[in-house]
């Protein structure tokens, strides 16, 4: 039969719970936003009025009692007033955002397509904050025909940005330049979480789903990115794991690479998975060298770097920022700050290659324990001796 035929006994699908994406590529990752949204009060009132009118008309036609009318109306209000969540998927060069609430299934809200047809997104993650307000609906993007049988929002550095920035007559690139100048104000944003996606090109692309635009990219990895996770205690800290045998810690608020974890005692092959400890003071990694490693962020050097990264201003010039302004430059031209010095951490606080005999492609913390999986059909729950 249909998709529900494969469900175990006692499970059921509610509403349109199966979504088939039109890009015809494998879907590599699904990630949930931690935000919970509610329908705005004015729209909720409209819904309630319509529900009441429908119940009233059906009651008058069938001779139902007032108690029946109250029951029907209250059930409608309870169903419409339920909070909803947002999730994102990525596959091929596409990223899709869905809305879901109890009993309503999956409803597609936005779809993005990278302008690079050869890009493949392996991982996506929600974190940070964008424009708007967390308490209401994010605007639904106007889907654009992409000429390939679908309607998507194209992620392109020169694409028009639907925002009140600049005049309508300005070139898209000029509008985007003015839009990017607001990056220094990301800390004041209180809207829905930003959506990051990365993969084959080794570049993290950060999307503001309210602006419906690519707002920044994080470049540095020398090969594909296989995993990335936001810190559980700081929504601006992003950890990425790459085929280039390294991990990088980023401050998304300032588009800064805080630290690189690689080198002498680091992974000797691609890093496939990374996971934060629930307290955010360390993280675990797994790779194609069969090893599991744990790195700590508790040293004063790394803590100082994290604090300093929050005060760095994103560069607004193509030139490298200098500690001293060039001759003839005026104050406030963007040349007066020092470049941030990225740390290099070569020594994990724990490392083992004895847990698995093949690639370790998934790790996560369970309290202070580690749950790790290998491609040789082994899942292990164990305690590292630090």
ROVEXDREN-867653 format. One record per residue (C-alpha): residue number from 1; residue in one letter; chain; x, y, z. Coordinates in steps of 0.2 Angstrom, whole numbers, padded with zeros to 4 digits. Layout:
BEGIN
{num NUM residuo a cadena A east X north Y up Z} .
...
//
This chain:
BEGIN
{num 1 residuo x cadena A east 0000 north 0000 up 0000} .
{num 2 residuo x cadena A east 0005 north 0018 up 0004} .
{num 3 residuo x cadena A east 0019 north 0025 up 0015} .
{num 4 residuo x cadena A east 0009 north 0021 up 0030} .
{num 5 residuo x cadena A east 0009 north 0002 up 0026} .
{num 6 residuo x cadena A east 0027 north 0001 up 0033} .
{num 7 residuo x cadena A east 0023 north 0009 up 0050} .
{num 8 residuo x cadena A east 0025 north -0002 up 0065} .
{num 9 residuo x cadena A east 0009 north -0007 up 0074} .
{num 10 residuo x cadena A east 0002 north 0007 up 0085} .
{num 11 residuo x cadena A east 0009 north 0021 up 0074} .
{num 12 residuo x cadena A east -0001 north 0032 up 0062} .
{num 13 residuo x cadena A east 0002 north 0046 up 0050} .
{num 14 residuo x cadena A east -0009 north 0062 up 0053} .
{num 15 residuo x cadena A east -0013 north 0074 up 0039} .
{num 16 residuo x cadena A east -0002 north 0075 up 0024} .
{num 17 residuo x cadena A east 0013 north 0068 up 0033} .
{num 18 residuo x cadena A east 0023 north 0063 up 0018} .
{num 19 residuo x cadena A east 0032 north 0076 up 0007} .
{num 20 residuo x cadena A east 0040 north 0071 up -0009} .
{num 21 residuo x cadena A east 0052 north 0085 up -0015} .
{num 22 residuo x cadena A east 0053 north 0089 up -0033} .
{num 23 residuo x cadena A east 0072 north 0091 up -0035} .
{num 24 residuo x cadena A east 0074 north 0072 up -0037} .
{num 25 residuo x cadena A east 0090 north 0071 up -0026} .
{num 26 residuo x cadena A east 0094 north 0061 up -0010} .
{num 27 residuo x cadena A east 0089 north 0071 up 0006} .
{num 28 residuo x cadena A east 0104 north 0070 up 0017} .
{num 29 residuo x cadena A east 0099 north 0080 up 0032} .
{num 30 residuo x cadena A east 0083 north 0086 up 0042} .
{num 31 residuo x cadena A east 0085 north 0098 up 0056} .
{num 32 residuo x cadena A east 0072 north 0106 up 0068} .
{num 33 residuo x cadena A east 0072 north 0124 up 0073} .
{num 34 residuo x cadena A east 0070 north 0125 up 0092} .
{num 35 residuo x cadena A east 0058 north 0140 up 0090} .
{num 36 residuo x cadena A east 0039 north 0137 up 0093} .
{num 37 residuo x cadena A east 0027 north 0148 up 0084} .
{num 38 residuo x cadena A east 0009 north 0153 up 0087} .
{num 39 residuo x cadena A east -0004 north 0161 up 0075} .
{num 40 residuo x cadena A east -0005 north 0180 up 0077} .
{num 41 residuo x cadena A east -0020 north 0185 up 0087} .
{num 42 residuo x cadena A east -0029 north 0194 up 0073} .
{num 43 residuo x cadena A east -0028 north 0179 up 0061} .
{num 44 residuo x cadena A east -0033 north 0168 up 0076} .
{num 45 residuo x cadena A east -0048 north 0178 up 0079} .
{num 46 residuo x cadena A east -0053 north 0177 up 0060} .
{num 47 residuo x cadena A east -0051 north 0158 up 0061} .
{num 48 residuo x cadena A east -0062 north 0157 up 0077} .
{num 49 residuo x cadena A east -0075 north 0168 up 0069} .
{num 50 residuo x cadena A east -0076 north 0157 up 0053} .
{num 51 residuo x cadena A east -0076 north 0141 up 0064} .
{num 52 residuo x cadena A east -0090 north 0148 up 0074} .
{num 53 residuo x cadena A east -0100 north 0153 up 0059} .
{num 54 residuo x cadena A east -0098 north 0136 up 0051} .
{num 55 residuo x cadena A east -0104 north 0127 up 0067} .
{num 56 residuo x cadena A east -0119 north 0139 up 0069} .
{num 57 residuo x cadena A east -0125 north 0136 up 0051} .
{num 58 residuo x cadena A east -0123 north 0117 up 0053} .
{num 59 residuo x cadena A east -0132 north 0118 up 0070} .
{num 60 residuo x cadena A east -0147 north 0128 up 0063} .
{num 61 residuo x cadena A east -0149 north 0116 up 0048} .
{num 62 residuo x cadena A east -0149 north 0100 up 0059} .
{num 63 residuo x cadena A east -0158 north 0106 up 0074} .
{num 64 residuo x cadena A east -0142 north 0103 up 0085} .
{num 65 residuo x cadena A east -0143 north 0110 up 0103} .
{num 66 residuo x cadena A east -0132 north 0124 up 0109} .
{num 67 residuo x cadena A east -0121 north 0112 up 0118} .
{num 68 residuo x cadena A east -0117 north 0103 up 0102} .
{num 69 residuo x cadena A east -0112 north 0120 up 0095} .
{num 70 residuo x cadena A east -0100 north 0124 up 0109} .
{num 71 residuo x cadena A east -0092 north 0107 up 0108} .
{num 72 residuo x cadena A east -0089 north 0109 up 0089} .
{num 73 residuo x cadena A east -0082 north 0127 up 0090} .
{num 74 residuo x cadena A east -0071 north 0123 up 0105} .
{num 75 residuo x cadena A east -0063 north 0108 up 0096} .
{num 76 residuo x cadena A east -0060 north 0120 up 0080} .
{num 77 residuo x cadena A east -0052 north 0133 up 0091} .
{num 78 residuo x cadena A east -0041 north 0120 up 0100} .
{num 79 residuo x cadena A east -0035 north 0113 up 0083} .
{num 80 residuo x cadena A east -0032 north 0130 up 0075} .
{num 81 residuo x cadena A east -0023 north 0138 up 0090} .
{num 82 residuo x cadena A east -0010 north 0124 up 0092} .
{num 83 residuo x cadena A east 0008 north 0129 up 0091} .
{num 84 residuo x cadena A east 0018 north 0124 up 0076} .
{num 85 residuo x cadena A east 0036 north 0120 up 0073} .
{num 86 residuo x cadena A east 0048 north 0123 up 0058} .
{num 87 residuo x cadena A east 0060 north 0110 up 0050} .
{num 88 residuo x cadena A east 0072 north 0111 up 0036} .
{num 89 residuo x cadena A east 0079 north 0097 up 0024} .
{num 90 residuo x cadena A east 0093 north 0098 up 0012} .
{num 91 residuo x cadena A east 0097 north 0087 up -0004} .
{num 92 residuo x cadena A east 0106 north 0091 up -0020} .
{num 93 residuo x cadena A east 0108 north 0110 up -0021} .
{num 94 residuo x cadena A east 0091 north 0113 up -0013} .
{num 95 residuo x cadena A east 0085 north 0118 up 0005} .
{num 96 residuo x cadena A east 0067 north 0116 up 0009} .
{num 97 residuo x cadena A east 0058 north 0123 up 0025} .
{num 98 residuo x cadena A east 0042 north 0115 up 0031} .
{num 99 residuo x cadena A east 0029 north 0120 up 0044} .
{num 100 residuo x cadena A east 0021 north 0107 up 0055} .
{num 101 residuo x cadena A east 0009 north 0106 up 0069} .
{num 102 residuo x cadena A east 0000 north 0092 up 0078} .
{num 103 residuo x cadena A east -0013 north 0084 up 0066} .
{num 104 residuo x cadena A east -0008 north 0095 up 0051} .
{num 105 residuo x cadena A east 0006 north 0085 up 0043} .
{num 106 residuo x cadena A east 0019 north 0094 up 0033} .
{num 107 residuo x cadena A east 0016 north 0111 up 0024} .
{num 108 residuo x cadena A east 0030 north 0118 up 0013} .
{num 109 residuo x cadena A east 0034 north 0136 up 0018} .
{num 110 residuo x cadena A east 0050 north 0140 up 0008} .
{num 111 residuo x cadena A east 0062 north 0132 up -0005} .
{num 112 residuo x cadena A east 0079 north 0138 up -0009} .
{num 113 residuo x cadena A east 0090 north 0133 up -0024} .
{num 114 residuo x cadena A east 0109 north 0137 up -0024} .
{num 115 residuo x cadena A east 0115 north 0145 up -0040} .
{num 116 residuo x cadena A east 0129 north 0133 up -0041} .
{num 117 residuo x cadena A east 0121 north 0117 up -0050} .
{num 118 residuo x cadena A east 0136 north 0107 up -0044} .
{num 119 residuo x cadena A east 0133 north 0111 up -0025} .
{num 120 residuo x cadena A east 0127 north 0096 up -0014} .
{num 121 residuo x cadena A east 0121 north 0101 up 0003} .
{num 122 residuo x cadena A east 0125 north 0087 up 0015} .
{num 123 residuo x cadena A east 0120 north 0095 up 0032} .
{num 124 residuo x cadena A east 0109 north 0110 up 0038} .
{num 125 residuo x cadena A east 0106 north 0117 up 0055} .
{num 126 residuo x cadena A east 0096 north 0131 up 0064} .
{num 127 residuo x cadena A east 0104 north 0144 up 0075} .
{num 128 residuo x cadena A east 0108 north 0162 up 0078} .
{num 129 residuo x cadena A east 0094 north 0175 up 0075} .
{num 130 residuo x cadena A east 0087 north 0184 up 0060} .
{num 131 residuo x cadena A east 0075 north 0198 up 0058} .
{num 132 residuo x cadena A east 0057 north 0199 up 0063} .
{num 133 residuo x cadena A east 0049 north 0193 up 0079} .
{num 134 residuo x cadena A east 0049 north 0176 up 0086} .
{num 135 residuo x cadena A east 0031 north 0177 up 0091} .
{num 136 residuo x cadena A east 0023 north 0178 up 0074} .
{num 137 residuo x cadena A east 0023 north 0170 up 0057} .
{num 138 residuo x cadena A east 0038 north 0173 up 0046} .
{num 139 residuo x cadena A east 0033 north 0180 up 0029} .
{num 140 residuo x cadena A east 0030 north 0167 up 0016} .
{num 141 residuo x cadena A east 0042 north 0168 up 0002} .
{num 142 residuo x cadena A east 0036 north 0172 up -0015} .
{num 143 residuo x cadena A east 0042 north 0157 up -0025} .
{num 144 residuo x cadena A east 0051 north 0161 up -0041} .
{num 145 residuo x cadena A east 0051 north 0149 up -0057} .
{num 146 residuo x cadena A east 0068 north 0142 up -0059} .
{num 147 residuo x cadena A east 0066 north 0136 up -0077} .
{num 148 residuo x cadena A east 0068 north 0118 up -0071} .
{num 149 residuo x cadena A east 0050 north 0114 up -0068} .
{num 150 residuo x cadena A east 0050 north 0120 up -0050} .
{num 151 residuo x cadena A east 0048 north 0136 up -0040} .
{num 152 residuo x cadena A east 0062 north 0141 up -0028} .
{num 153 residuo x cadena A east 0071 north 0156 up -0021} .
{num 154 residuo x cadena A east 0088 north 0156 up -0029} .
{num 155 residuo x cadena A east 0103 north 0158 up -0017} .
{num 156 residuo x cadena A east 0114 north 0170 up -0027} .
{num 157 residuo x cadena A east 0125 north 0184 up -0021} .
{num 158 residuo x cadena A east 0118 north 0195 up -0035} .
{num 159 residuo x cadena A east 0100 north 0191 up -0033} .
{num 160 residuo x cadena A east 0087 north 0204 up -0029} .
{num 161 residuo x cadena A east 0084 north 0206 up -0010} .
{num 162 residuo x cadena A east 0066 north 0209 up -0005} .
{num 163 residuo x cadena A east 0070 north 0222 up 0009} .
{num 164 residuo x cadena A east 0068 north 0240 up 0012} .
{num 165 residuo x cadena A east 0086 north 0243 up 0008} .
{num 166 residuo x cadena A east 0090 north 0256 up -0006} .
{num 167 residuo x cadena A east 0080 north 0262 up -0020} .
{num 168 residuo x cadena A east 0071 north 0251 up -0032} .
{num 169 residuo x cadena A east 0082 north 0258 up -0046} .
{num 170 residuo x cadena A east 0098 north 0252 up -0038} .
{num 171 residuo x cadena A east 0107 north 0237 up -0045} .
{num 172 residuo x cadena A east 0104 north 0220 up -0035} .
{num 173 residuo x cadena A east 0123 north 0220 up -0030} .
{num 174 residuo x cadena A east 0121 north 0238 up -0023} .
{num 175 residuo x cadena A east 0106 north 0233 up -0013} .
{num 176 residuo x cadena A east 0115 north 0218 up -0006} .
{num 177 residuo x cadena A east 0130 north 0228 up -0001} .
{num 178 residuo x cadena A east 0119 north 0239 up 0009} .
{num 179 residuo x cadena A east 0110 north 0224 up 0016} .
{num 180 residuo x cadena A east 0126 north 0216 up 0022} .
{num 181 residuo x cadena A east 0131 north 0232 up 0031} .
{num 182 residuo x cadena A east 0117 north 0227 up 0044} .
{num 183 residuo x cadena A east 0128 north 0212 up 0050} .
{num 184 residuo x cadena A east 0135 north 0221 up 0064} .
{num 185 residuo x cadena A east 0117 north 0222 up 0071} .
{num 186 residuo x cadena A east 0114 north 0203 up 0071} .
{num 187 residuo x cadena A east 0115 north 0203 up 0090} .
{num 188 residuo x cadena A east 0100 north 0214 up 0091} .
{num 189 residuo x cadena A east 0089 north 0203 up 0080} .
{num 190 residuo x cadena A east 0075 north 0193 up 0089} .
{num 191 residuo x cadena A east 0067 north 0184 up 0075} .
{num 192 residuo x cadena A east 0067 north 0166 up 0069} .
{num 193 residuo x cadena A east 0083 north 0156 up 0069} .
{num 194 residuo x cadena A east 0095 north 0158 up 0054} .
{num 195 residuo x cadena A east 0097 north 0142 up 0043} .
{num 196 residuo x cadena A east 0114 north 0136 up 0039} .
{num 197 residuo x cadena A east 0118 north 0124 up 0025} .
{num 198 residuo x cadena A east 0134 north 0116 up 0019} .
{num 199 residuo x cadena A east 0141 north 0102 up 0009} .
{num 200 residuo x cadena A east 0152 north 0098 up -0006} .
{num 201 residuo x cadena A east 0159 north 0116 up -0009} .
{num 202 residuo x cadena A east 0165 north 0117 up 0009} .
{num 203 residuo x cadena A east 0157 north 0133 up 0012} .
{num 204 residuo x cadena A east 0143 north 0137 up 0025} .
{num 205 residuo x cadena A east 0129 north 0147 up 0018} .
{num 206 residuo x cadena A east 0118 north 0156 up 0031} .
{num 207 residuo x cadena A east 0100 north 0160 up 0026} .
{num 208 residuo x cadena A east 0088 north 0172 up 0034} .
{num 209 residuo x cadena A east 0071 north 0165 up 0031} .
{num 210 residuo x cadena A east 0063 north 0182 up 0035} .
{num 211 residuo x cadena A east 0073 north 0191 up 0022} .
{num 212 residuo x cadena A east 0072 north 0175 up 0011} .
{num 213 residuo x cadena A east 0090 north 0178 up 0006} .
{num 214 residuo x cadena A east 0108 north 0172 up 0008} .
{num 215 residuo x cadena A east 0115 north 0184 up 0021} .
{num 216 residuo x cadena A east 0133 north 0178 up 0023} .
{num 217 residuo x cadena A east 0145 north 0164 up 0019} .
{num 218 residuo x cadena A east 0158 north 0156 up 0030} .
{num 219 residuo x cadena A east 0173 north 0150 up 0020} .
{num 220 residuo x cadena A east 0189 north 0142 up 0026} .
{num 221 residuo x cadena A east 0187 north 0123 up 0025} .
{num 222 residuo x cadena A east 0198 north 0115 up 0011} .
{num 223 residuo x cadena A east 0186 north 0101 up 0006} .
{num 224 residuo x cadena A east 0168 north 0095 up 0009} .
{num 225 residuo x cadena A east 0158 north 0098 up 0025} .
{num 226 residuo x cadena A east 0150 north 0083 up 0032} .
{num 227 residuo x cadena A east 0142 north 0089 up 0049} .
{num 228 residuo x cadena A east 0139 north 0105 up 0058} .
{num 229 residuo x cadena A east 0131 north 0108 up 0075} .
{num 230 residuo x cadena A east 0126 north 0124 up 0085} .
{num 231 residuo x cadena A east 0132 north 0125 up 0103} .
{num 232 residuo x cadena A east 0118 north 0121 up 0115} .
{num 233 residuo x cadena A east 0123 north 0136 up 0127} .
{num 234 residuo x cadena A east 0127 north 0149 up 0114} .
{num 235 residuo x cadena A east 0116 north 0150 up 0098} .
{num 236 residuo x cadena A east 0130 north 0160 up 0089} .
{num 237 residuo x cadena A east 0143 north 0147 up 0090} .
{num 238 residuo x cadena A east 0144 north 0134 up 0075} .
{num 239 residuo x cadena A east 0155 north 0119 up 0074} .
{num 240 residuo x cadena A east 0159 north 0112 up 0057} .
{num 241 residuo x cadena A east 0167 north 0095 up 0052} .
{num 242 residuo x cadena A east 0176 north 0092 up 0036} .
{num 243 residuo x cadena A east 0184 north 0080 up 0024} .
{num 244 residuo x cadena A east 0200 north 0091 up 0026} .
{num 245 residuo x cadena A east 0203 north 0082 up 0042} .
{num 246 residuo x cadena A east 0198 north 0097 up 0053} .
{num 247 residuo x cadena A east 0184 north 0105 up 0063} .
{num 248 residuo x cadena A east 0181 north 0124 up 0064} .
{num 249 residuo x cadena A east 0172 north 0134 up 0077} .
{num 250 residuo x cadena A east 0163 north 0149 up 0070} .
{num 251 residuo x cadena A east 0155 north 0164 up 0078} .
{num 252 residuo x cadena A east 0141 north 0167 up 0066} .
{num 253 residuo x cadena A east 0136 north 0184 up 0073} .
{num 254 residuo x cadena A east 0152 north 0191 up 0067} .
{num 255 residuo x cadena A east 0157 north 0179 up 0053} .
{num 256 residuo x cadena A east 0173 north 0174 up 0062} .
{num 257 residuo x cadena A east 0182 north 0158 up 0063} .
{num 258 residuo x cadena A east 0187 north 0157 up 0081} .
{num 259 residuo x cadena A east 0197 north 0141 up 0081} .
{num 260 residuo x cadena A east 0203 north 0126 up 0070} .
{num 261 residuo x cadena A east 0205 north 0109 up 0078} .
{num 262 residuo x cadena A east 0217 north 0099 up 0068} .
{num 263 residuo x cadena A east 0235 north 0094 up 0067} .
{num 264 residuo x cadena A east 0247 north 0083 up 0077} .
{num 265 residuo x cadena A east 0234 north 0073 up 0087} .
{num 266 residuo x cadena A east 0219 north 0077 up 0076} .
{num 267 residuo x cadena A east 0210 north 0066 up 0064} .
{num 268 residuo x cadena A east 0220 north 0058 up 0050} .
{num 269 residuo x cadena A east 0206 north 0057 up 0038} .
{num 270 residuo x cadena A east 0189 north 0065 up 0035} .
{num 271 residuo x cadena A east 0179 north 0070 up 0050} .
{num 272 residuo x cadena A east 0161 north 0063 up 0048} .
{num 273 residuo x cadena A east 0152 north 0068 up 0064} .
{num 274 residuo x cadena A east 0153 north 0080 up 0078} .
{num 275 residuo x cadena A east 0142 north 0083 up 0094} .
{num 276 residuo x cadena A east 0142 north 0095 up 0108} .
{num 277 residuo x cadena A east 0141 north 0090 up 0126} .
{num 278 residuo x cadena A east 0125 north 0096 up 0134} .
{num 279 residuo x cadena A east 0134 north 0109 up 0144} .
{num 280 residuo x cadena A east 0143 north 0116 up 0129} .
{num 281 residuo x cadena A east 0161 north 0115 up 0137} .
{num 282 residuo x cadena A east 0167 north 0101 up 0125} .
{num 283 residuo x cadena A east 0163 north 0091 up 0109} .
{num 284 residuo x cadena A east 0166 north 0074 up 0102} .
{num 285 residuo x cadena A east 0171 north 0069 up 0084} .
{num 286 residuo x cadena A east 0171 north 0054 up 0074} .
{num 287 residuo x cadena A east 0180 north 0051 up 0057} .
{num 288 residuo x cadena A east 0186 north 0039 up 0043} .
{num 289 residuo x cadena A east 0201 north 0036 up 0053} .
{num 290 residuo x cadena A east 0190 north 0025 up 0065} .
{num 291 residuo x cadena A east 0194 north 0036 up 0079} .
{num 292 residuo x cadena A east 0183 north 0046 up 0092} .
{num 293 residuo x cadena A east 0190 north 0062 up 0099} .
{num 294 residuo x cadena A east 0185 north 0074 up 0112} .
{num 295 residuo x cadena A east 0190 north 0092 up 0112} .
{num 296 residuo x cadena A east 0188 north 0105 up 0127} .
{num 297 residuo x cadena A east 0184 north 0123 up 0126} .
{num 298 residuo x cadena A east 0187 north 0126 up 0144} .
{num 299 residuo x cadena A east 0205 north 0133 up 0142} .
{num 300 residuo x cadena A east 0207 north 0152 up 0146} .
{num 301 residuo x cadena A east 0214 north 0154 up 0128} .
{num 302 residuo x cadena A east 0199 north 0148 up 0119} .
{num 303 residuo x cadena A east 0187 north 0156 up 0131} .
{num 304 residuo x cadena A east 0196 north 0173 up 0128} .
{num 305 residuo x cadena A east 0195 north 0170 up 0109} .
{num 306 residuo x cadena A east 0176 north 0166 up 0110} .
{num 307 residuo x cadena A east 0173 north 0182 up 0120} .
{num 308 residuo x cadena A east 0184 north 0192 up 0108} .
{num 309 residuo x cadena A east 0175 north 0185 up 0093} .
{num 310 residuo x cadena A east 0159 north 0193 up 0098} .
{num 311 residuo x cadena A east 0166 north 0211 up 0098} .
{num 312 residuo x cadena A east 0174 north 0209 up 0080} .
{num 313 residuo x cadena A east 0166 north 0219 up 0067} .
{num 314 residuo x cadena A east 0163 north 0210 up 0050} .
{num 315 residuo x cadena A east 0174 north 0218 up 0036} .
{num 316 residuo x cadena A east 0164 north 0228 up 0024} .
{num 317 residuo x cadena A east 0179 north 0231 up 0012} .
{num 318 residuo x cadena A east 0187 north 0218 up 0001} .
{num 319 residuo x cadena A east 0204 north 0223 up 0007} .
{num 320 residuo x cadena A east 0212 north 0215 up 0022} .
{num 321 residuo x cadena A east 0209 north 0225 up 0038} .
{num 322 residuo x cadena A east 0224 north 0233 up 0045} .
{num 323 residuo x cadena A east 0230 north 0237 up 0062} .
{num 324 residuo x cadena A east 0235 north 0254 up 0055} .
{num 325 residuo x cadena A east 0225 north 0264 up 0042} .
{num 326 residuo x cadena A east 0233 north 0266 up 0024} .
{num 327 residuo x cadena A east 0240 north 0283 up 0021} .
{num 328 residuo x cadena A east 0227 north 0295 up 0016} .
{num 329 residuo x cadena A east 0213 north 0285 up 0023} .
{num 330 residuo x cadena A east 0200 north 0294 up 0034} .
{num 331 residuo x cadena A east 0195 north 0287 up 0051} .
{num 332 residuo x cadena A east 0180 north 0276 up 0051} .
{num 333 residuo x cadena A east 0183 north 0268 up 0034} .
{num 334 residuo x cadena A east 0184 north 0251 up 0040} .
{num 335 residuo x cadena A east 0203 north 0249 up 0040} .
{num 336 residuo x cadena A east 0206 north 0253 up 0058} .
{num 337 residuo x cadena A east 0203 north 0236 up 0067} .
{num 338 residuo x cadena A east 0215 north 0222 up 0069} .
{num 339 residuo x cadena A east 0212 north 0206 up 0060} .
{num 340 residuo x cadena A east 0205 north 0192 up 0072} .
{num 341 residuo x cadena A east 0218 north 0179 up 0076} .
{num 342 residuo x cadena A east 0211 north 0161 up 0074} .
{num 343 residuo x cadena A east 0217 north 0149 up 0086} .
{num 344 residuo x cadena A east 0224 north 0132 up 0082} .
{num 345 residuo x cadena A east 0221 north 0117 up 0093} .
{num 346 residuo x cadena A east 0230 north 0101 up 0090} .
{num 347 residuo x cadena A east 0228 north 0091 up 0106} .
{num 348 residuo x cadena A east 0211 north 0083 up 0110} .
{num 349 residuo x cadena A east 0208 north 0079 up 0129} .
{num 350 residuo x cadena A east 0203 north 0061 up 0124} .
{num 351 residuo x cadena A east 0206 north 0050 up 0109} .
{num 352 residuo x cadena A east 0203 north 0032 up 0105} .
{num 353 residuo x cadena A east 0203 north 0021 up 0089} .
{num 354 residuo x cadena A east 0199 north 0005 up 0099} .
{num 355 residuo x cadena A east 0180 north 0007 up 0100} .
{num 356 residuo x cadena A east 0177 north 0004 up 0081} .
{num 357 residuo x cadena A east 0186 north -0006 up 0068} .
{num 358 residuo x cadena A east 0179 north 0005 up 0053} .
{num 359 residuo x cadena A east 0173 north 0022 up 0050} .
{num 360 residuo x cadena A east 0164 north 0031 up 0064} .
{num 361 residuo x cadena A east 0151 north 0041 up 0055} .
{num 362 residuo x cadena A east 0140 north 0046 up 0070} .
{num 363 residuo x cadena A east 0144 north 0052 up 0088} .
{num 364 residuo x cadena A east 0133 north 0060 up 0101} .
{num 365 residuo x cadena A east 0133 north 0063 up 0120} .
{num 366 residuo x cadena A east 0121 north 0055 up 0132} .
{num 367 residuo x cadena A east 0125 north 0065 up 0148} .
{num 368 residuo x cadena A east 0144 north 0061 up 0150} .
{num 369 residuo x cadena A east 0143 north 0045 up 0140} .
{num 370 residuo x cadena A east 0146 north 0044 up 0122} .
{num 371 residuo x cadena A east 0135 north 0035 up 0109} .
{num 372 residuo x cadena A east 0145 north 0031 up 0093} .
{num 373 residuo x cadena A east 0141 north 0021 up 0078} .
{num 374 residuo x cadena A east 0152 north 0013 up 0065} .
{num 375 residuo x cadena A east 0148 north 0007 up 0047} .
{num 376 residuo x cadena A east 0152 north -0011 up 0052} .
{num 377 residuo x cadena A east 0135 north -0012 up 0060} .
{num 378 residuo x cadena A east 0141 north -0008 up 0078} .
{num 379 residuo x cadena A east 0133 north 0005 up 0090} .
{num 380 residuo x cadena A east 0142 north 0007 up 0107} .
{num 381 residuo x cadena A east 0137 north 0017 up 0122} .
{num 382 residuo x cadena A east 0153 north 0020 up 0133} .
{num 383 residuo x cadena A east 0161 north 0031 up 0145} .
{num 384 residuo x cadena A east 0177 north 0040 up 0140} .
{num 385 residuo x cadena A east 0191 north 0040 up 0154} .
{num 386 residuo x cadena A east 0196 north 0059 up 0154} .
//
